[in-house]
Amino acid sequence: MSLASEITGLRKAAGLTQVELAARAGVGLRFIRELERGKPTVRLDKVKQVLDLLGHELHVRPRS
């Protein structure tokens, strides 16, 4: 599963619109839209803000 689809799923499970998620996480709507579309270059600090709000964190692991 991609980060983009995971965040989209978490947002929807939380019952939030993209606008609500952006406002609550302190990031711009454009960032949320790009993140959920899977833009290959996004700011990691902003990804962390979004994941923090959704109660999740990012981990690094070796490729399978």
PDB file of N, CA, C and O in Angstrom, chain B, residues numbered from 101:
ATOM      1  N   MET B 101       0.849  -1.175   0.000  1.00  0.00           N
ATOM      2  CA  MET B 101       0.000   0.000   0.000  1.00  0.00           C
ATOM      3  C   MET B 101       0.894   1.236   0.000  1.00  0.00           C
ATOM      4  O   MET B 101       1.911   1.277   0.691  1.00  0.00           O
ATOM      5  N   SER B 102       0.514   2.220  -0.763  1.00  0.00           N
ATOM      6  CA  SER B 102       1.310   3.447  -0.848  1.00  0.00           C
ATOM      7  C   SER B 102       0.973   4.391   0.300  1.00  0.00           C
ATOM      8  O   SER B 102      -0.090   4.294   0.914  1.00  0.00           O
ATOM      9  N   LEU B 103       1.886   5.291   0.573  1.00  0.00           N
ATOM     10  CA  LEU B 103       1.642   6.308   1.595  1.00  0.00           C
ATOM     11  C   LEU B 103       0.413   7.133   1.238  1.00  0.00           C
ATOM     12  O   LEU B 103      -0.390   7.468   2.109  1.00  0.00           O
ATOM     13  N   ALA B 104       0.268   7.456  -0.032  1.00  0.00           N
ATOM     14  CA  ALA B 104      -0.872   8.263  -0.479  1.00  0.00           C
ATOM     15  C   ALA B 104      -2.187   7.573  -0.166  1.00  0.00           C
ATOM     16  O   ALA B 104      -3.085   8.193   0.404  1.00  0.00           O
ATOM     17  N   SER B 105      -2.317   6.309  -0.524  1.00  0.00           N
ATOM     18  CA  SER B 105      -3.576   5.604  -0.278  1.00  0.00           C
ATOM     19  C   SER B 105      -3.791   5.351   1.207  1.00  0.00           C
ATOM     20  O   SER B 105      -4.930   5.350   1.676  1.00  0.00           O
ATOM     21  N   GLU B 106      -2.726   5.139   1.942  1.00  0.00           N
ATOM     22  CA  GLU B 106      -2.835   4.940   3.388  1.00  0.00           C
ATOM     23  C   GLU B 106      -3.379   6.202   4.064  1.00  0.00           C
ATOM     24  O   GLU B 106      -4.287   6.123   4.891  1.00  0.00           O
ATOM     25  N   ILE B 107      -2.831   7.347   3.717  1.00  0.00           N
ATOM     26  CA  ILE B 107      -3.292   8.602   4.323  1.00  0.00           C
ATOM     27  C   ILE B 107      -4.729   8.908   3.912  1.00  0.00           C
ATOM     28  O   ILE B 107      -5.522   9.372   4.731  1.00  0.00           O
ATOM     29  N   THR B 108      -5.064   8.654   2.656  1.00  0.00           N
ATOM     30  CA  THR B 108      -6.442   8.857   2.217  1.00  0.00           C
ATOM     31  C   THR B 108      -7.391   7.986   3.032  1.00  0.00           C
ATOM     32  O   THR B 108      -8.436   8.453   3.484  1.00  0.00           O
ATOM     33  N   GLY B 109      -7.029   6.730   3.216  1.00  0.00           N
ATOM     34  CA  GLY B 109      -7.854   5.818   4.009  1.00  0.00           C
ATOM     35  C   GLY B 109      -7.996   6.246   5.451  1.00  0.00           C
ATOM     36  O   GLY B 109      -9.084   6.172   6.023  1.00  0.00           O
ATOM     37  N   LEU B 110      -6.888   6.699   6.050  1.00  0.00           N
ATOM     38  CA  LEU B 110      -6.927   7.169   7.433  1.00  0.00           C
ATOM     39  C   LEU B 110      -7.806   8.408   7.568  1.00  0.00           C
ATOM     40  O   LEU B 110      -8.562   8.540   8.531  1.00  0.00           O
ATOM     41  N   ARG B 111      -7.702   9.311   6.599  1.00  0.00           N
ATOM     42  CA  ARG B 111      -8.514  10.529   6.629  1.00  0.00           C
ATOM     43  C   ARG B 111      -9.997  10.179   6.561  1.00  0.00           C
ATOM     44  O   ARG B 111     -10.807  10.690   7.334  1.00  0.00           O
ATOM     45  N   LYS B 112     -10.332   9.310   5.633  1.00  0.00           N
ATOM     46  CA  LYS B 112     -11.738   8.925   5.469  1.00  0.00           C
ATOM     47  C   LYS B 112     -12.258   8.176   6.688  1.00  0.00           C
ATOM     48  O   LYS B 112     -13.399   8.383   7.103  1.00  0.00           O
ATOM     49  N   ALA B 113     -11.433   7.307   7.264  1.00  0.00           N
ATOM     50  CA  ALA B 113     -11.826   6.572   8.474  1.00  0.00           C
ATOM     51  C   ALA B 113     -12.075   7.519   9.646  1.00  0.00           C
ATOM     52  O   ALA B 113     -12.905   7.250  10.514  1.00  0.00           O
ATOM     53  N   ALA B 114     -11.336   8.637   9.654  1.00  0.00           N
ATOM     54  CA  ALA B 114     -11.515   9.647  10.705  1.00  0.00           C
ATOM     55  C   ALA B 114     -12.708  10.556  10.417  1.00  0.00           C
ATOM     56  O   ALA B 114     -13.068  11.396  11.242  1.00  0.00           O
ATOM     57  N   GLY B 115     -13.318  10.385   9.246  1.00  0.00           N
ATOM     58  CA  GLY B 115     -14.476  11.193   8.893  1.00  0.00           C
ATOM     59  C   GLY B 115     -14.136  12.627   8.552  1.00  0.00           C
ATOM     60  O   GLY B 115     -14.948  13.528   8.759  1.00  0.00           O
ATOM     61  N   LEU B 116     -12.933  12.847   8.027  1.00  0.00           N
ATOM     62  CA  LEU B 116     -12.481  14.199   7.708  1.00  0.00           C
ATOM     63  C   LEU B 116     -12.449  14.427   6.198  1.00  0.00           C
ATOM     64  O   LEU B 116     -12.130  13.521   5.428  1.00  0.00           O
ATOM     65  N   THR B 117     -12.778  15.633   5.792  1.00  0.00           N
ATOM     66  CA  THR B 117     -12.578  16.031   4.404  1.00  0.00           C
ATOM     67  C   THR B 117     -11.125  16.462   4.266  1.00  0.00           C
ATOM     68  O   THR B 117     -10.421  16.625   5.263  1.00  0.00           O
ATOM     69  N   GLN B 118     -10.682  16.645   3.035  1.00  0.00           N
ATOM     70  CA  GLN B 118      -9.335  17.159   2.812  1.00  0.00           C
ATOM     71  C   GLN B 118      -9.184  18.541   3.444  1.00  0.00           C
ATOM     72  O   GLN B 118      -8.140  18.847   4.021  1.00  0.00           O
ATOM     73  N   VAL B 119     -10.194  19.359   3.342  1.00  0.00           N
ATOM     74  CA  VAL B 119     -10.157  20.715   3.915  1.00  0.00           C
ATOM     75  C   VAL B 119     -10.006  20.635   5.433  1.00  0.00           C
ATOM     76  O   VAL B 119      -9.191  21.352   6.015  1.00  0.00           O
ATOM     77  N   GLU B 120     -10.782  19.771   6.071  1.00  0.00           N
ATOM     78  CA  GLU B 120     -10.713  19.632   7.534  1.00  0.00           C
ATOM     79  C   GLU B 120      -9.355  19.097   7.972  1.00  0.00           C
ATOM     80  O   GLU B 120      -8.780  19.585   8.945  1.00  0.00           O
ATOM     81  N   LEU B 121      -8.841  18.103   7.263  1.00  0.00           N
ATOM     82  CA  LEU B 121      -7.541  17.547   7.615  1.00  0.00           C
ATOM     83  C   LEU B 121      -6.447  18.601   7.496  1.00  0.00           C
ATOM     84  O   LEU B 121      -5.597  18.725   8.378  1.00  0.00           O
ATOM     85  N   ALA B 122      -6.470  19.350   6.416  1.00  0.00           N
ATOM     86  CA  ALA B 122      -5.472  20.398   6.226  1.00  0.00           C
ATOM     87  C   ALA B 122      -5.514  21.405   7.369  1.00  0.00           C
ATOM     88  O   ALA B 122      -4.476  21.763   7.927  1.00  0.00           O
ATOM     89  N   ALA B 123      -6.702  21.857   7.713  1.00  0.00           N
ATOM     90  CA  ALA B 123      -6.852  22.862   8.774  1.00  0.00           C
ATOM     91  C   ALA B 123      -6.388  22.315  10.120  1.00  0.00           C
ATOM     92  O   ALA B 123      -5.661  22.989  10.850  1.00  0.00           O
ATOM     93  N   ARG B 124      -6.798  21.120  10.442  1.00  0.00           N
ATOM     94  CA  ARG B 124      -6.452  20.548  11.751  1.00  0.00           C
ATOM     95  C   ARG B 124      -4.977  20.182  11.867  1.00  0.00           C
ATOM     96  O   ARG B 124      -4.397  20.263  12.950  1.00  0.00           O
ATOM     97  N   ALA B 125      -4.368  19.778  10.743  1.00  0.00           N
ATOM     98  CA  ALA B 125      -2.950  19.398  10.768  1.00  0.00           C
ATOM     99  C   ALA B 125      -2.030  20.603  10.608  1.00  0.00           C
ATOM    100  O   ALA B 125      -0.822  20.497  10.822  1.00  0.00           O
ATOM    101  N   GLY B 126      -2.598  21.746  10.234  1.00  0.00           N
ATOM    102  CA  GLY B 126      -1.779  22.947  10.073  1.00  0.00           C
ATOM    103  C   GLY B 126      -0.989  22.970   8.783  1.00  0.00           C
ATOM    104  O   GLY B 126       0.096  23.547   8.719  1.00  0.00           O
ATOM    105  N   VAL B 127      -1.533  22.341   7.756  1.00  0.00           N
ATOM    106  CA  VAL B 127      -0.896  22.345   6.443  1.00  0.00           C
ATOM    107  C   VAL B 127      -1.899  22.878   5.429  1.00  0.00           C
ATOM    108  O   VAL B 127      -3.082  23.021   5.736  1.00  0.00           O
ATOM    109  N   GLY B 128      -1.432  23.169   4.237  1.00  0.00           N
ATOM    110  CA  GLY B 128      -2.311  23.696   3.209  1.00  0.00           C
ATOM    111  C   GLY B 128      -3.119  22.606   2.518  1.00  0.00           C
ATOM    112  O   GLY B 128      -2.709  21.446   2.471  1.00  0.00           O
ATOM    113  N   LEU B 129      -4.264  22.992   1.985  1.00  0.00           N
ATOM    114  CA  LEU B 129      -5.103  22.069   1.236  1.00  0.00           C
ATOM    115  C   LEU B 129      -4.347  21.509   0.034  1.00  0.00           C
ATOM    116  O   LEU B 129      -4.459  20.324  -0.279  1.00  0.00           O
ATOM    117  N   ARG B 130      -3.584  22.357  -0.633  1.00  0.00           N
ATOM    118  CA  ARG B 130      -2.806  21.899  -1.788  1.00  0.00           C
ATOM    119  C   ARG B 130      -1.859  20.770  -1.391  1.00  0.00           C
ATOM    120  O   ARG B 130      -1.700  19.801  -2.133  1.00  0.00           O
ATOM    121  N   PHE B 131      -1.226  20.896  -0.215  1.00  0.00           N
ATOM    122  CA  PHE B 131      -0.325  19.850   0.254  1.00  0.00           C
ATOM    123  C   PHE B 131      -1.078  18.534   0.430  1.00  0.00           C
ATOM    124  O   PHE B 131      -0.596  17.487  -0.002  1.00  0.00           O
ATOM    125  N   ILE B 132      -2.249  18.573   1.055  1.00  0.00           N
ATOM    126  CA  ILE B 132      -3.040  17.355   1.269  1.00  0.00           C
ATOM    127  C   ILE B 132      -3.411  16.728  -0.068  1.00  0.00           C
ATOM    128  O   ILE B 132      -3.300  15.514  -0.239  1.00  0.00           O
ATOM    129  N   ARG B 133      -3.845  17.539  -1.001  1.00  0.00           N
ATOM    130  CA  ARG B 133      -4.220  17.012  -2.321  1.00  0.00           C
ATOM    131  C   ARG B 133      -3.026  16.358  -3.022  1.00  0.00           C
ATOM    132  O   ARG B 133      -3.156  15.280  -3.600  1.00  0.00           O
ATOM    133  N   GLU B 134      -1.888  17.002  -2.968  1.00  0.00           N
ATOM    134  CA  GLU B 134      -0.684  16.443  -3.591  1.00  0.00           C
ATOM    135  C   GLU B 134      -0.233  15.171  -2.872  1.00  0.00           C
ATOM    136  O   GLU B 134       0.184  14.206  -3.512  1.00  0.00           O
ATOM    137  N   LEU B 135      -0.317  15.174  -1.562  1.00  0.00           N
ATOM    138  CA  LEU B 135       0.058  14.004  -0.771  1.00  0.00           C
ATOM    139  C   LEU B 135      -0.835  12.818  -1.117  1.00  0.00           C
ATOM    140  O   LEU B 135      -0.340  11.709  -1.319  1.00  0.00           O
ATOM    141  N   GLU B 136      -2.134  13.041  -1.188  1.00  0.00           N
ATOM    142  CA  GLU B 136      -3.066  11.959  -1.491  1.00  0.00           C
ATOM    143  C   GLU B 136      -2.987  11.509  -2.948  1.00  0.00           C
ATOM    144  O   GLU B 136      -3.402  10.395  -3.268  1.00  0.00           O
ATOM    145  N   ARG B 137      -2.475  12.332  -3.812  1.00  0.00           N
ATOM    146  CA  ARG B 137      -2.277  11.944  -5.219  1.00  0.00           C
ATOM    147  C   ARG B 137      -0.948  11.209  -5.412  1.00  0.00           C
ATOM    148  O   ARG B 137      -0.678  10.678  -6.489  1.00  0.00           O
ATOM    149  N   GLY B 138      -0.127  11.182  -4.372  1.00  0.00           N
ATOM    150  CA  GLY B 138       1.134  10.463  -4.451  1.00  0.00           C
ATOM    151  C   GLY B 138       2.267  11.247  -5.069  1.00  0.00           C
ATOM    152  O   GLY B 138       3.174  10.671  -5.669  1.00  0.00           O
ATOM    153  N   LYS B 139       2.220  12.568  -4.924  1.00  0.00           N
ATOM    154  CA  LYS B 139       3.326  13.389  -5.451  1.00  0.00           C
ATOM    155  C   LYS B 139       4.646  12.860  -4.876  1.00  0.00           C
ATOM    156  O   LYS B 139       4.764  12.669  -3.666  1.00  0.00           O
ATOM    157  N   PRO B 140       5.625  12.626  -5.733  1.00  0.00           N
ATOM    158  CA  PRO B 140       6.868  12.004  -5.272  1.00  0.00           C
ATOM    159  C   PRO B 140       7.747  12.893  -4.393  1.00  0.00           C
ATOM    160  O   PRO B 140       8.624  12.387  -3.692  1.00  0.00           O
ATOM    161  N   THR B 141       7.530  14.195  -4.419  1.00  0.00           N
ATOM    162  CA  THR B 141       8.332  15.092  -3.589  1.00  0.00           C
ATOM    163  C   THR B 141       7.414  15.889  -2.678  1.00  0.00           C
ATOM    164  O   THR B 141       6.760  16.836  -3.114  1.00  0.00           O
ATOM    165  N   VAL B 142       7.369  15.500  -1.415  1.00  0.00           N
ATOM    166  CA  VAL B 142       6.593  16.229  -0.403  1.00  0.00           C
ATOM    167  C   VAL B 142       7.491  16.448   0.810  1.00  0.00           C
ATOM    168  O   VAL B 142       8.443  15.702   1.040  1.00  0.00           O
ATOM    169  N   ARG B 143       7.176  17.463   1.566  1.00  0.00           N
ATOM    170  CA  ARG B 143       7.987  17.766   2.757  1.00  0.00           C
ATOM    171  C   ARG B 143       7.679  16.777   3.867  1.00  0.00           C
ATOM    172  O   ARG B 143       6.527  16.617   4.270  1.00  0.00           O
ATOM    173  N   LEU B 144       8.706  16.122   4.350  1.00  0.00           N
ATOM    174  CA  LEU B 144       8.551  15.106   5.371  1.00  0.00           C
ATOM    175  C   LEU B 144       8.004  15.684   6.679  1.00  0.00           C
ATOM    176  O   LEU B 144       7.243  15.014   7.377  1.00  0.00           O
ATOM    177  N   ASP B 145       8.380  16.909   7.015  1.00  0.00           N
ATOM    178  CA  ASP B 145       7.872  17.499   8.251  1.00  0.00           C
ATOM    179  C   ASP B 145       6.359  17.684   8.186  1.00  0.00           C
ATOM    180  O   ASP B 145       5.668  17.530   9.193  1.00  0.00           O
ATOM    181  N   LYS B 146       5.851  18.011   7.012  1.00  0.00           N
ATOM    182  CA  LYS B 146       4.404  18.168   6.856  1.00  0.00           C
ATOM    183  C   LYS B 146       3.702  16.815   6.850  1.00  0.00           C
ATOM    184  O   LYS B 146       2.593  16.691   7.370  1.00  0.00           O
ATOM    185  N   VAL B 147       4.335  15.806   6.269  1.00  0.00           N
ATOM    186  CA  VAL B 147       3.772  14.455   6.323  1.00  0.00           C
ATOM    187  C   VAL B 147       3.641  14.034   7.780  1.00  0.00           C
ATOM    188  O   VAL B 147       2.628  13.459   8.178  1.00  0.00           O
ATOM    189  N   LYS B 148       4.663  14.321   8.571  1.00  0.00           N
ATOM    190  CA  LYS B 148       4.633  13.985   9.997  1.00  0.00           C
ATOM    191  C   LYS B 148       3.489  14.704  10.711  1.00  0.00           C
ATOM    192  O   LYS B 148       2.820  14.103  11.551  1.00  0.00           O
ATOM    193  N   GLN B 149       3.254  15.962  10.396  1.00  0.00           N
ATOM    194  CA  GLN B 149       2.148  16.708  11.002  1.00  0.00           C
ATOM    195  C   GLN B 149       0.819  16.016  10.710  1.00  0.00           C
ATOM    196  O   GLN B 149      -0.015  15.858  11.600  1.00  0.00           O
ATOM    197  N   VAL B 150       0.632  15.609   9.469  1.00  0.00           N
ATOM    198  CA  VAL B 150      -0.611  14.939   9.069  1.00  0.00           C
ATOM    199  C   VAL B 150      -0.752  13.612   9.798  1.00  0.00           C
ATOM    200  O   VAL B 150      -1.811  13.312  10.350  1.00  0.00           O
ATOM    201  N   LEU B 151       0.315  12.814   9.803  1.00  0.00           N
ATOM    202  CA  LEU B 151       0.255  11.526  10.474  1.00  0.00           C
ATOM    203  C   LEU B 151       0.049  11.675  11.978  1.00  0.00           C
ATOM    204  O   LEU B 151      -0.673  10.881  12.583  1.00  0.00           O
ATOM    205  N   ASP B 152       0.667  12.671  12.582  1.00  0.00           N
ATOM    206  CA  ASP B 152       0.471  12.930  14.013  1.00  0.00           C
ATOM    207  C   ASP B 152      -1.005  13.179  14.298  1.00  0.00           C
ATOM    208  O   ASP B 152      -1.563  12.616  15.239  1.00  0.00           O
ATOM    209  N   LEU B 153      -1.625  14.010  13.495  1.00  0.00           N
ATOM    210  CA  LEU B 153      -3.034  14.318  13.697  1.00  0.00           C
ATOM    211  C   LEU B 153      -3.892  13.061  13.564  1.00  0.00           C
ATOM    212  O   LEU B 153      -4.876  12.902  14.286  1.00  0.00           O
ATOM    213  N   LEU B 154      -3.525  12.170  12.647  1.00  0.00           N
ATOM    214  CA  LEU B 154      -4.294  10.950  12.417  1.00  0.00           C
ATOM    215  C   LEU B 154      -3.908   9.825  13.389  1.00  0.00           C
ATOM    216  O   LEU B 154      -4.443   8.719  13.313  1.00  0.00           O
ATOM    217  N   GLY B 155      -2.975  10.120  14.300  1.00  0.00           N
ATOM    218  CA  GLY B 155      -2.588   9.137  15.308  1.00  0.00           C
ATOM    219  C   GLY B 155      -1.675   8.037  14.794  1.00  0.00           C
ATOM    220  O   GLY B 155      -1.700   6.917  15.305  1.00  0.00           O
ATOM    221  N   HIS B 156      -0.865   8.351  13.782  1.00  0.00           N
ATOM    222  CA  HIS B 156       0.049   7.377  13.196  1.00  0.00           C
ATOM    223  C   HIS B 156       1.445   7.980  13.086  1.00  0.00           C
ATOM    224  O   HIS B 156       1.630   9.186  13.249  1.00  0.00           O
ATOM    225  N   GLU B 157       2.413   7.131  12.808  1.00  0.00           N
ATOM    226  CA  GLU B 157       3.772   7.602  12.621  1.00  0.00           C
ATOM    227  C   GLU B 157       4.413   6.858  11.463  1.00  0.00           C
ATOM    228  O   GLU B 157       3.949   5.789  11.066  1.00  0.00           O
ATOM    229  N   LEU B 158       5.466   7.419  10.933  1.00  0.00           N
ATOM    230  CA  LEU B 158       6.164   6.877   9.780  1.00  0.00           C
ATOM    231  C   LEU B 158       7.378   6.099  10.257  1.00  0.00           C
ATOM    232  O   LEU B 158       8.116   6.556  11.130  1.00  0.00           O
ATOM    233  N   HIS B 159       7.581   4.914   9.677  1.00  0.00           N
ATOM    234  CA  HIS B 159       8.745   4.093  10.007  1.00  0.00           C
ATOM    235  C   HIS B 159       9.517   3.773   8.735  1.00  0.00           C
ATOM    236  O   HIS B 159       8.948   3.707   7.645  1.00  0.00           O
ATOM    237  N   VAL B 160      10.799   3.580   8.889  1.00  0.00           N
ATOM    238  CA  VAL B 160      11.654   3.183   7.786  1.00  0.00           C
ATOM    239  C   VAL B 160      12.026   1.723   8.009  1.00  0.00           C
ATOM    240  O   VAL B 160      12.387   1.331   9.119  1.00  0.00           O
ATOM    241  N   ARG B 161      11.936   0.914   6.949  1.00  0.00           N
ATOM    242  CA  ARG B 161      12.283  -0.492   7.064  1.00  0.00           C
ATOM    243  C   ARG B 161      12.979  -0.942   5.787  1.00  0.00           C
ATOM    244  O   ARG B 161      12.819  -0.317   4.739  1.00  0.00           O
ATOM    245  N   PRO B 162      13.741  -2.011   5.866  1.00  0.00           N
ATOM    246  CA  PRO B 162      14.411  -2.525   4.684  1.00  0.00           C
ATOM    247  C   PRO B 162      13.383  -3.006   3.645  1.00  0.00           C
ATOM    248  O   PRO B 162      12.289  -3.451   3.990  1.00  0.00           O
ATOM    249  N   ARG B 163      13.760  -2.904   2.397  1.00  0.00           N
ATOM    250  CA  ARG B 163      12.886  -3.410   1.332  1.00  0.00           C
ATOM    251  C   ARG B 163      12.799  -4.926   1.428  1.00  0.00           C
ATOM    252  O   ARG B 163      13.753  -5.596   1.823  1.00  0.00           O
ATOM    253  N   SER B 164      11.655  -5.441   1.066  1.00  0.00           N
ATOM    254  CA  SER B 164      11.446  -6.898   1.105  1.00  0.00           C
ATOM    255  C   SER B 164      12.103  -7.573  -0.069  1.00  0.00           C
ATOM    256  O   SER B 164      12.031  -8.795  -0.199  1.00  0.00           O
TER     257      SER B 164
END
